[in-house]
Amino acid sequence: MNDIIISGKMKMADIINHDKRALVLMPRFGIELGLGDQTVKEICTEKGIHTDFFLLMVNVFLNPNYFPDRKLKNLDVDMLLLYLDNSHKYYLEEKIPYLENLLEEFKNTVEHPATGQLEKFFRQYIEEVKDHLAYEDHTAFPYVAALSEQIKKKQVDLSGIDYNIGLFEERHDNIEEKLSDLKSLLIKYFPPSNDRYIRIRLLNELMDFEEDLINHARIEDKVLIPIVEQLEQKIS
Protein backbone atom coordinates (compact mmCIF):
# COMPACT_ATOMS: atom_id res chain seq x y z
CA MET A 1 0.00 0.00 0.00
CA ASN A 2 2.98 2.31 0.56
CA ASP A 3 3.39 2.80 -3.20
CA ILE A 4 -0.25 3.77 -3.72
CA ILE A 5 -1.36 7.39 -3.47
CA ILE A 6 -4.86 7.39 -2.01
CA SER A 7 -7.38 9.54 -3.85
CA GLY A 8 -10.92 10.71 -3.20
CA LYS A 9 -12.25 8.28 -5.81
CA MET A 10 -11.05 5.19 -3.90
CA LYS A 11 -13.50 3.24 -1.79
CA MET A 12 -12.80 3.86 1.89
CA ALA A 13 -13.14 0.14 2.66
CA ASP A 14 -10.44 -0.67 0.09
CA ILE A 15 -7.93 1.47 1.96
CA ILE A 16 -8.40 -0.65 5.08
CA ASN A 17 -8.36 -3.91 3.13
CA HIS A 18 -5.01 -2.95 1.63
CA ASP A 19 -3.45 -1.53 4.79
CA LYS A 20 -4.80 -2.34 8.24
CA ARG A 21 -2.99 0.65 9.75
CA ALA A 22 -5.74 2.84 8.32
CA LEU A 23 -8.09 1.38 10.93
CA VAL A 24 -6.66 3.58 13.69
CA LEU A 25 -7.07 6.69 11.56
CA MET A 26 -10.82 6.41 11.02
CA PRO A 27 -12.02 7.26 14.56
CA ARG A 28 -9.73 10.31 14.61
CA PHE A 29 -11.92 11.73 11.87
CA GLY A 30 -15.18 10.50 13.39
CA ILE A 31 -15.48 7.72 10.80
CA GLU A 32 -16.83 4.38 12.00
CA LEU A 33 -16.89 1.04 10.21
CA GLY A 34 -19.89 0.02 8.15
CA LEU A 35 -18.45 1.89 5.18
CA GLY A 36 -20.27 0.08 2.39
CA ASP A 37 -18.93 0.89 -1.05
CA GLN A 38 -18.72 4.63 -0.47
CA THR A 39 -15.71 6.49 -1.77
CA VAL A 40 -13.36 8.57 0.34
CA LYS A 41 -14.89 11.75 -1.05
CA GLU A 42 -18.46 10.58 -0.40
CA ILE A 43 -17.74 9.72 3.23
CA CYS A 44 -15.79 12.91 3.83
CA THR A 45 -18.66 14.96 2.39
CA GLU A 46 -21.18 13.05 4.51
CA LYS A 47 -19.13 13.57 7.69
CA GLY A 48 -18.23 17.19 6.99
CA ILE A 49 -14.52 16.36 6.66
CA HIS A 50 -12.33 18.38 4.32
CA THR A 51 -11.42 15.76 1.70
CA ASP A 52 -8.02 17.18 0.79
CA PHE A 53 -7.05 17.31 4.46
CA PHE A 54 -8.11 13.71 4.99
CA LEU A 55 -6.11 12.61 1.95
CA LEU A 56 -3.06 14.49 3.16
CA MET A 57 -3.19 12.86 6.60
CA VAL A 58 -3.82 9.33 5.37
CA ASN A 59 -1.13 9.47 2.69
CA VAL A 60 1.52 10.81 5.07
CA PHE A 61 0.49 8.34 7.77
CA LEU A 62 0.61 5.27 5.54
CA ASN A 63 3.40 6.16 3.15
CA PRO A 64 6.89 7.10 4.42
CA ASN A 65 7.86 8.23 0.91
CA TYR A 66 4.94 10.61 0.42
CA PHE A 67 6.02 14.26 0.26
CA PRO A 68 3.18 16.70 0.94
CA ASP A 69 5.04 19.95 0.19
CA ARG A 70 2.58 21.25 -2.41
CA LYS A 71 -0.38 20.33 -0.21
CA LEU A 72 0.71 22.47 2.74
CA LYS A 73 0.08 25.92 1.30
CA ASN A 74 -3.65 25.98 2.06
CA LEU A 75 -3.65 23.68 5.07
CA ASP A 76 -6.06 24.59 7.87
CA VAL A 77 -3.87 24.64 10.99
CA ASP A 78 -6.84 24.37 13.36
CA MET A 79 -7.97 21.23 11.54
CA LEU A 80 -4.50 19.76 11.91
CA LEU A 81 -4.40 20.54 15.64
CA LEU A 82 -7.80 18.89 16.10
CA TYR A 83 -6.55 15.77 14.32
CA LEU A 84 -3.41 15.64 16.50
CA ASP A 85 -5.47 16.19 19.63
CA ASN A 86 -7.81 13.33 18.68
CA SER A 87 -4.76 11.10 18.13
CA HIS A 88 -3.43 11.91 21.59
CA LYS A 89 -6.82 11.20 23.18
CA TYR A 90 -6.86 7.81 21.46
CA TYR A 91 -3.44 6.96 22.88
CA LEU A 92 -4.26 8.12 26.42
CA GLU A 93 -7.89 7.04 26.73
CA GLU A 94 -7.98 3.85 24.65
CA LYS A 95 -4.65 2.35 23.58
CA ILE A 96 -2.61 2.73 26.77
CA PRO A 97 -5.38 1.42 29.08
CA TYR A 98 -5.84 -1.55 26.73
CA LEU A 99 -2.10 -2.31 26.85
CA GLU A 100 -2.17 -2.07 30.65
CA ASN A 101 -5.00 -4.60 30.82
CA LEU A 102 -3.19 -6.99 28.47
CA LEU A 103 -0.02 -6.78 30.55
CA GLU A 104 -1.97 -7.67 33.69
CA GLU A 105 -3.55 -10.62 31.89
CA PHE A 106 -0.14 -11.86 30.80
CA LYS A 107 1.36 -11.51 34.29
CA ASN A 108 -1.44 -13.68 35.65
CA THR A 109 -0.53 -16.51 33.28
CA VAL A 110 3.17 -16.87 34.10
CA GLU A 111 5.47 -16.96 37.11
CA HIS A 112 8.98 -15.72 36.39
CA PRO A 113 11.59 -13.55 38.18
CA ALA A 114 11.61 -11.14 35.23
CA THR A 115 7.97 -10.17 35.78
CA GLY A 116 9.01 -7.23 37.92
CA GLN A 117 11.46 -6.08 35.26
CA LEU A 118 8.77 -6.38 32.61
CA GLU A 119 6.45 -4.20 34.69
CA LYS A 120 9.26 -1.67 35.24
CA PHE A 121 10.12 -1.39 31.53
CA PHE A 122 6.46 -1.05 30.65
CA ARG A 123 5.81 1.71 33.22
CA GLN A 124 8.92 3.62 32.17
CA TYR A 125 7.88 3.46 28.55
CA ILE A 126 4.29 4.56 29.22
CA GLU A 127 5.49 7.47 31.37
CA GLU A 128 7.78 8.61 28.58
CA VAL A 129 4.91 8.45 26.11
CA LYS A 130 2.67 10.45 28.46
CA ASP A 131 5.37 13.05 29.10
CA HIS A 132 5.94 13.41 25.37
CA LEU A 133 2.24 13.88 24.66
CA ALA A 134 1.82 16.29 27.60
CA TYR A 135 4.61 18.51 26.29
CA GLU A 136 2.93 18.70 22.90
CA ASP A 137 -0.54 19.27 24.38
CA HIS A 138 0.47 21.96 26.88
CA THR A 139 3.39 23.71 25.17
CA ALA A 140 3.78 23.09 21.44
CA PHE A 141 0.15 22.90 20.30
CA PRO A 142 -1.07 25.98 22.26
CA TYR A 143 1.79 27.94 20.71
CA VAL A 144 0.75 26.83 17.22
CA ALA A 145 -2.89 27.72 17.96
CA ALA A 146 -1.91 31.19 19.19
CA LEU A 147 0.31 31.72 16.15
CA SER A 148 -2.53 30.79 13.83
CA GLU A 149 -4.92 33.07 15.71
CA GLN A 150 -2.56 36.02 15.46
CA ILE A 151 -2.24 35.66 11.71
CA LYS A 152 -6.00 35.27 11.17
CA LYS A 153 -7.29 37.99 13.51
CA LYS A 154 -4.23 40.11 14.29
CA GLN A 155 -5.31 40.12 17.95
CA VAL A 156 -2.78 37.89 19.67
CA ASP A 157 0.61 39.26 20.72
CA LEU A 158 3.29 36.57 20.76
CA SER A 159 6.15 38.92 21.53
CA GLY A 160 6.34 37.68 25.12
CA ILE A 161 6.42 34.00 24.19
CA ASP A 162 9.93 32.61 24.15
CA TYR A 163 9.17 29.65 21.92
CA ASN A 164 9.38 28.56 18.30
CA ILE A 165 8.81 25.39 16.31
CA GLY A 166 12.57 24.78 16.18
CA LEU A 167 12.48 24.00 19.92
CA PHE A 168 9.75 21.46 19.29
CA GLU A 169 11.78 19.87 16.50
CA GLU A 170 14.88 19.62 18.71
CA ARG A 171 13.13 17.55 21.35
CA HIS A 172 10.91 15.56 19.00
CA ASP A 173 12.55 12.29 19.96
CA ASN A 174 11.49 8.83 18.83
CA ILE A 175 9.76 7.54 21.95
CA GLU A 176 8.78 4.35 20.14
CA GLU A 177 12.44 3.21 20.29
CA LYS A 178 12.09 2.70 24.05
CA LEU A 179 10.02 -0.41 23.39
CA SER A 180 13.00 -2.56 22.42
CA ASP A 181 13.84 -3.83 25.94
CA LEU A 182 10.19 -4.58 26.65
CA LYS A 183 9.72 -6.56 23.45
CA SER A 184 13.02 -8.39 24.01
CA LEU A 185 11.88 -9.61 27.43
CA LEU A 186 8.62 -10.94 26.05
CA ILE A 187 10.23 -12.63 23.04
CA LYS A 188 13.42 -14.05 24.54
CA TYR A 189 13.21 -14.60 28.26
CA PHE A 190 9.78 -15.59 29.47
CA PRO A 191 8.92 -19.31 29.51
CA PRO A 192 5.69 -20.64 28.00
CA SER A 193 2.67 -19.38 29.90
CA ASN A 194 -0.73 -20.90 30.63
CA ASP A 195 -2.13 -18.98 27.68
CA ARG A 196 0.31 -18.42 24.81
CA TYR A 197 -2.13 -16.17 22.95
CA ILE A 198 -2.04 -13.48 25.63
CA ARG A 199 1.68 -12.97 24.98
CA ILE A 200 1.06 -12.93 21.22
CA ARG A 201 -1.74 -10.39 21.64
CA LEU A 202 0.41 -8.23 23.92
CA LEU A 203 3.33 -8.27 21.49
CA ASN A 204 1.07 -7.54 18.53
CA GLU A 205 -0.52 -4.60 20.30
CA LEU A 206 2.85 -3.22 21.42
CA MET A 207 4.18 -3.47 17.87
CA ASP A 208 1.05 -1.83 16.47
CA PHE A 209 1.43 0.98 19.01
CA GLU A 210 5.06 1.39 18.04
CA GLU A 211 4.19 1.68 14.36
CA ASP A 212 1.30 4.04 15.08
CA LEU A 213 3.64 6.37 16.99
CA ILE A 214 6.18 6.29 14.15
CA ASN A 215 3.49 7.22 11.63
CA HIS A 216 2.07 9.90 13.94
CA ALA A 217 5.53 11.43 14.38
CA ARG A 218 5.93 11.50 10.60
CA ILE A 219 2.81 13.67 10.32
CA GLU A 220 4.28 16.09 12.85
CA ASP A 221 7.63 16.14 11.05
CA LYS A 222 6.31 16.40 7.49
CA VAL A 223 3.18 18.48 8.06
CA LEU A 224 3.12 20.30 11.42
CA ILE A 225 6.71 21.56 11.51
CA PRO A 226 6.83 22.85 7.89
CA ILE A 227 3.46 24.61 8.15
CA VAL A 228 4.38 26.30 11.43
CA GLU A 229 7.70 27.42 9.96
CA GLN A 230 5.68 29.09 7.20
CA LEU A 231 3.47 30.82 9.77
CA GLU A 232 6.49 32.03 11.74
CA GLN A 233 7.94 33.56 8.59
CA LYS A 234 4.75 35.58 8.12
CA ILE A 235 5.16 37.37 11.45
CA SER A 236 8.94 37.67 11.48
C-alpha positions in Angstrom: 0.0 0.0 0.0 3.0 2.3 0.6 3.4 2.8 -3.2 -0.3 3.8 -3.7 -1.4 7.4 -3.5 -4.9 7.4 -2.0 -7.4 9.5 -3.9 -10.9 10.7 -3.2 -12.3 8.3 -5.8 -11.1 5.2 -3.9 -13.5 3.2 -1.8 -12.8 3.9 1.9 -13.1 0.1 2.7 -10.4 -0.7 0.1 -7.9 1.5 2.0 -8.4 -0.6 5.1 -8.4 -3.9 3.1 -5.0 -3.0 1.6 -3.4 -1.5 4.8 -4.8 -2.3 8.2 -3.0 0.7 9.8 -5.7 2.8 8.3 -8.1 1.4 10.9 -6.7 3.6 13.7 -7.1 6.7 11.6 -10.8 6.4 11.0 -12.0 7.3 14.6 -9.7 10.3 14.6 -11.9 11.7 11.9 -15.2 10.5 13.4 -15.5 7.7 10.8 -16.8 4.4 12.0 -16.9 1.0 10.2 -19.9 0.0 8.2 -18.4 1.9 5.2 -20.3 0.1 2.4 -18.9 0.9 -1.1 -18.7 4.6 -0.5 -15.7 6.5 -1.8 -13.4 8.6 0.3 -14.9 11.8 -1.1 -18.5 10.6 -0.4 -17.7 9.7 3.2 -15.8 12.9 3.8 -18.7 15.0 2.4 -21.2 13.1 4.5 -19.1 13.6 7.7 -18.2 17.2 7.0 -14.5 16.4 6.7 -12.3 18.4 4.3 -11.4 15.8 1.7 -8.0 17.2 0.8 -7.1 17.3 4.5 -8.1 13.7 5.0 -6.1 12.6 2.0 -3.1 14.5 3.2 -3.2 12.9 6.6 -3.8 9.3 5.4 -1.1 9.5 2.7 1.5 10.8 5.1 0.5 8.3 7.8 0.6 5.3 5.5 3.4 6.2 3.1 6.9 7.1 4.4 7.9 8.2 0.9 4.9 10.6 0.4 6.0 14.3 0.3 3.2 16.7 0.9 5.0 19.9 0.2 2.6 21.2 -2.4 -0.4 20.3 -0.2 0.7 22.5 2.7 0.1 25.9 1.3 -3.6 26.0 2.1 -3.7 23.7 5.1 -6.1 24.6 7.9 -3.9 24.6 11.0 -6.8 24.4 13.4 -8.0 21.2 11.5 -4.5 19.8 11.9 -4.4 20.5 15.6 -7.8 18.9 16.1 -6.5 15.8 14.3 -3.4 15.6 16.5 -5.5 16.2 19.6 -7.8 13.3 18.7 -4.8 11.1 18.1 -3.4 11.9 21.6 -6.8 11.2 23.2 -6.9 7.8 21.5 -3.4 7.0 22.9 -4.3 8.1 26.4 -7.9 7.0 26.7 -8.0 3.8 24.7 -4.6 2.3 23.6 -2.6 2.7 26.8 -5.4 1.4 29.1 -5.8 -1.5 26.7 -2.1 -2.3 26.9 -2.2 -2.1 30.6 -5.0 -4.6 30.8 -3.2 -7.0 28.5 0.0 -6.8 30.5 -2.0 -7.7 33.7 -3.5 -10.6 31.9 -0.1 -11.9 30.8 1.4 -11.5 34.3 -1.4 -13.7 35.6 -0.5 -16.5 33.3 3.2 -16.9 34.1 5.5 -17.0 37.1 9.0 -15.7 36.4 11.6 -13.5 38.2 11.6 -11.1 35.2 8.0 -10.2 35.8 9.0 -7.2 37.9 11.5 -6.1 35.3 8.8 -6.4 32.6 6.5 -4.2 34.7 9.3 -1.7 35.2 10.1 -1.4 31.5 6.5 -1.0 30.7 5.8 1.7 33.2 8.9 3.6 32.2 7.9 3.5 28.6 4.3 4.6 29.2 5.5 7.5 31.4 7.8 8.6 28.6 4.9 8.5 26.1 2.7 10.4 28.5 5.4 13.1 29.1 5.9 13.4 25.4 2.2 13.9 24.7 1.8 16.3 27.6 4.6 18.5 26.3 2.9 18.7 22.9 -0.5 19.3 24.4 0.5 22.0 26.9 3.4 23.7 25.2 3.8 23.1 21.4 0.1 22.9 20.3 -1.1 26.0 22.3 1.8 27.9 20.7 0.7 26.8 17.2 -2.9 27.7 18.0 -1.9 31.2 19.2 0.3 31.7 16.2 -2.5 30.8 13.8 -4.9 33.1 15.7 -2.6 36.0 15.5 -2.2 35.7 11.7 -6.0 35.3 11.2 -7.3 38.0 13.5 -4.2 40.1 14.3 -5.3 40.1 17.9 -2.8 37.9 19.7 0.6 39.3 20.7 3.3 36.6 20.8 6.2 38.9 21.5 6.3 37.7 25.1 6.4 34.0 24.2 9.9 32.6 24.2 9.2 29.6 21.9 9.4 28.6 18.3 8.8 25.4 16.3 12.6 24.8 16.2 12.5 24.0 19.9 9.7 21.5 19.3 11.8 19.9 16.5 14.9 19.6 18.7 13.1 17.6 21.4 10.9 15.6 19.0 12.6 12.3 20.0 11.5 8.8 18.8 9.8 7.5 21.9 8.8 4.3 20.1 12.4 3.2 20.3 12.1 2.7 24.1 10.0 -0.4 23.4 13.0 -2.6 22.4 13.8 -3.8 25.9 10.2 -4.6 26.7 9.7 -6.6 23.5 13.0 -8.4 24.0 11.9 -9.6 27.4 8.6 -10.9 26.0 10.2 -12.6 23.0 13.4 -14.0 24.5 13.2 -14.6 28.3 9.8 -15.6 29.5 8.9 -19.3 29.5 5.7 -20.6 28.0 2.7 -19.4 29.9 -0.7 -20.9 30.6 -2.1 -19.0 27.7 0.3 -18.4 24.8 -2.1 -16.2 23.0 -2.0 -13.5 25.6 1.7 -13.0 25.0 1.1 -12.9 21.2 -1.7 -10.4 21.6 0.4 -8.2 23.9 3.3 -8.3 21.5 1.1 -7.5 18.5 -0.5 -4.6 20.3 2.8 -3.2 21.4 4.2 -3.5 17.9 1.1 -1.8 16.5 1.4 1.0 19.0 5.1 1.4 18.0 4.2 1.7 14.4 1.3 4.0 15.1 3.6 6.4 17.0 6.2 6.3 14.1 3.5 7.2 11.6 2.1 9.9 13.9 5.5 11.4 14.4 5.9 11.5 10.6 2.8 13.7 10.3 4.3 16.1 12.9 7.6 16.1 11.0 6.3 16.4 7.5 3.2 18.5 8.1 3.1 20.3 11.4 6.7 21.6 11.5 6.8 22.9 7.9 3.5 24.6 8.1 4.4 26.3 11.4 7.7 27.4 10.0 5.7 29.1 7.2 3.5 30.8 9.8 6.5 32.0 11.7 7.9 33.6 8.6 4.7 35.6 8.1 5.2 37.4 11.5 8.9 37.7 11.5 
